[in-house]
Amino acid sequence: MYEPTTGRDLASAVGDTPLLWISDPLTPPGRGFWAKLEGANPGGLEDRAAVHMVGRARDRGDLLPGATIVASTSGAFGLGLVLAGRVHGHPVTLVTDPDLEPDMKRLLRSRGARLHIVRDDHPYEGWQEACRRRVRELLEQDPDAWCPDPYDNPDNADAYAPLAAELSERLGRVDVLVAAVGTGGHSAGVSRALRAANPALHVIGVDSVGSVTFGQPVRPRLARGIGSSIHSRNVAYEEFAEVHWVAPAEAVHTCRALARSHYASGGWSVGAVALVAGWAARTHPSGARIVAVFPEGPHRYLSTIYDDDYCRDRGLLGAAPATHPTEIASPTDAEATSWSRCRTVINPVASLVAPPAYSAQAPEAV
């Protein structure tokens, strides 16, 4: 007999996402990688973190019953928080910037989120910092409100141990993990759990050009859901063997190639990760088992990545990406403006590395 779905039952819809084998045209025939399709979650990959973080906060008494959850978001984490709020009975207030896609704003509001749109960005750390400052103001106005802070909350990374367990159960050994880096939560949680089973795990971080995460200068970023203009304590720098930076046009081309060839694609982070994972499948030994995490599906990007007019107006349509990345010896040696690879991974904060002076101009707001 059919039983109506309750809020708590929604949590059971998170996880156990499919794996898809990706090959030609991203790799030669006979080569390929496994894609973990996290877009099969109700809202995407960050459903895992949001539900886990809210549950742990309630267990500790940090989040009181019925209290408001307040957070900044570029979209995906916000969807997860709205789901977690429904599961545990909390209203959700989200702070975002004017560039959030109209479809995502409608989706968040339709699911019950209250949105605050900041109007002025921070002069150096861009919209992300402006949103975080507005969150602090809202928290001061409501002493019972709680912020999950995915950048610094270790519960974020811990939430992804089940994803690693799903990979191990389906694939056994994982030799290479390719993961986008934003807050750093899923790359840290998945890599740490997989390394416990395979100490030789090779982890490739994928970032956006213009992101400060791995020591590059902050620049305006068109891509959402990958990269950052602020530093996050959840980035597990010690886990990465190398980092790749990918430009928006390269991500768009790869997203569209995936959609045509595999009937599965996603947003900026998926395009960037798939580009790098395809390269890994071409260059690592043929027996290497390579896994790429696809954080989301394509639906929120129908009016951007998959819209010809949008892409043409921004110069995102054109030649295919290079077959190999440009090699950079150190993040401070050169600025990545297109697909680039660096095998020297630094923590810019711990290493006290100042942004390199590639030009006389101050960093632009993101």
Disulfide bonds with the S-S distance in Angstrom:
none
